[in-house]
Amino acid sequence: MSELFSAFGVNWTLLGAQAVNFAIVLVALWYFLYKPVLATLAKRQEYVAKSVEEAKQVEALFARADGEAEARVRAADAEAEEIVATARELATTEKTRLVKEAEARAAAVAHDASARAAETIERARRESDRDVARLAVLAAEKVLKEND
């Protein structure tokens, strides 16, 4: 077999030295390159897993915050509707009160105007009665003066 290897130009001592060199390079690459790369990959994998877990937690927090915000908005809407309904009810009550008050004032003004008109009519009637009486006296005096 050694003739076969020598026919192909294989030198055993050189092949052994190359195998030793290859083993040294393989160990050096394993120790200085492969282990640090694996450690870095493990750290990155852990970091990504941690980031994914944190993202899930943040997503859950956002979902809960959205739910709370939606509940608060619904509560605020209900409160606003209640306030508006109360305000409308108060406005209706106030409007009714103001209308009744205005009607009472209008009735009082109408009654007062009616009383003043009656008083003015009565005064005008008395003045006209006085004027008629004075004119009757003047006419009687004139008739008496003419007859005398």
C-alpha positions in Angstrom: 0.0 0.0 0.0 2.9 2.3 0.6 3.7 1.9 -3.1 0.2 3.1 -3.9 0.6 6.1 -1.7 4.0 6.9 -3.1 2.6 6.5 -6.7 0.1 9.2 -5.9 2.9 11.3 -4.2 1.6 11.1 -0.6 4.3 11.8 2.0 3.3 10.4 5.3 5.3 12.7 7.4 4.0 15.8 5.6 0.5 14.4 5.8 0.9 13.9 9.6 2.2 17.4 10.0 -0.7 18.8 8.0 -3.1 16.8 10.1 -1.5 18.2 13.3 -1.7 21.7 11.9 -5.3 21.2 10.9 -6.1 20.0 14.4 -4.4 23.0 16.0 -6.3 25.4 13.6 -9.5 23.5 14.3 -9.0 23.8 18.1 -8.0 27.5 17.8 -11.1 28.3 15.6 -13.3 26.3 18.0 -12.0 28.1 21.0 -11.6 31.6 19.6 -14.4 31.8 17.1 -17.0 29.1 17.4 -17.6 29.4 21.2 -17.8 33.3 21.2 -20.1 33.2 18.2 -22.3 30.6 19.9 -22.3 32.7 23.1 -23.2 35.8 21.1 -26.0 33.9 19.3 -27.3 32.6 22.7 -27.2 36.2 24.1 -29.0 37.5 21.1 -31.5 34.7 21.2 -32.2 35.4 24.9 -32.4 39.2 24.1 -34.9 38.5 21.3 -37.0 36.2 23.5 -36.9 38.8 26.3 -37.9 41.5 23.8 -40.8 39.3 22.5 -42.0 38.7 26.0 -41.8 42.4 26.9 -43.6 43.2 23.7 -46.4 40.8 24.7 -46.5 42.5 28.1 -46.7 45.9 26.6 -49.4 44.8 24.2 -51.4 43.4 27.1 -50.9 46.7 29.0 -52.0 48.7 25.9 -55.0 46.4 25.5 -55.9 46.9 29.2 -55.3 50.7 28.9 -57.5 50.8 25.8 -60.2 48.9 27.7 -59.9 51.3 30.7 -60.0 54.3 28.4 -63.0 53.0 26.6 -64.8 52.4 29.9 -63.9 55.9 31.0 -65.2 57.3 27.8 -68.4 55.4 28.1 -68.8 56.5 31.7 -68.1 60.1 30.7 -70.6 59.9 27.8 -73.2 58.5 30.2 -72.5 61.3 32.7 -72.6 63.9 30.0 -76.0 62.5 28.8 -77.2 62.6 32.4 -76.0 66.2 32.8 -77.7 67.2 29.5 -80.9 65.6 30.5 -80.9 67.3 33.9 -80.1 70.6 32.2 -82.9 70.1 29.7 -85.3 69.3 32.5 -84.2 72.4 34.5 -84.5 74.5 31.4 -88.0 73.2 30.8 -88.9 73.9 34.4 -87.3 77.4 34.2 -89.1 78.1 30.9 -92.4 77.1 32.4 -91.8 79.3 35.4 -90.8 82.2 33.3 -93.8 81.8 31.0 -96.1 81.7 34.0 -94.4 84.7 35.5 -94.6 86.6 32.2 -98.3 85.7 31.9 -98.9 86.9 35.5 -97.1 90.1 34.7 -99.0 90.5 31.4 -102.3 89.9 33.3 -101.2 92.4 36.0 -100.3 95.0 33.3 -103.6 94.3 31.5 -105.5 94.7 34.7 -103.6 97.8 35.6 -104.2 99.2 32.1 -107.9 98.3 32.3 -108.1 100.0 35.7 -106.4 103.1 34.4 -108.6 103.1 31.3 -111.7 102.8 33.6 -110.4 105.6 35.8 -109.6 107.8 32.7 -113.1 107.1 31.4 -114.7 107.9 34.8 -112.6 111.1 35.0 -113.6 112.1 31.4 -117.3 111.4 32.3 -117.1 113.6 35.4 -115.3 116.3 33.5 -117.9 116.1 30.7 -120.7 116.1 33.4 -119.1 119.2 34.9 -118.7 120.8 31.5 -122.3 119.9 30.6 -123.5 121.3 33.9 -121.5 124.5 33.5 -122.7 124.9 29.9 -126.2 124.3 31.1 -125.8 127.0 33.8 -124.3 129.4 31.2 -127.1 128.6 28.8 -129.7 129.2 31.5 -128.0 132.5 32.5 -128.0 133.5 28.9 -131.7 132.6 28.5 -132.5 134.4 31.7 -130.6 137.5 30.6 -132.4 137.5 27.4 -135.7 137.2 29.1 -135.0 139.9 31.4 
